[in-house]
Amino acid sequence: MKKLILFFTVILFFASCISSRSTIKNIDDNAPLPQLSKNNTFVITEYSKDKKYGYDKDYPINIFYYSTRNETINQERFLNALAGPKGEKLSFTKRESCCPFPTKRSEMGAGFLDVYEVKWDGQKKPVLLYMNIYEKGALKVPVGFSLKIIKSIMP
């Protein structure tokens, strides 16, 4: 009986954590699917002018790419296309998952944002970026970042 009560308490807890309405403001189901470069990174051509893009849980980087079953490769494809503000090489680590929201693109009917800590040489404080693997949106370079310059090797 105690296990049954505990089970229902846990279910009630998780159900109360997920709002029936999403607070994410930048979902765009009409956004084109990202293209891959020869280096297996996403091709990003736009710079965001919105200081909240990626830095705020309501404006995450929506990296949906065909399937949510391989979430880390898509996050890596995005982050590996970026560089620090002066072209510095980035290092990144997934810190946590947070901020549950409803989505039709998950078997559970809910998704979580992933929070990545991003660092580069000379940086005073690491940057935290919110990433969403469940929804689509235009991929842009967040404010304070640049695109990685790919050096080609001449034969």
Salt bridges, closest charged atoms under 4 A:
ASP29 OD1 - ARG105 NH2 3.21
ASP58 OD1 - LYS57 NZ 3.98
GLU71 OE2 - LYS94 NZ 3.36
GLU107 OE2 - ARG69 NH2 2.63
ASP114 OD1 - LYS94 NZ 3.28
GLU117 OE2 - ARG95 NH1 2.62
GLU117 OE1 - LYS119 NZ 3.52
GLU135 OE1 - ARG105 NH1 3.04
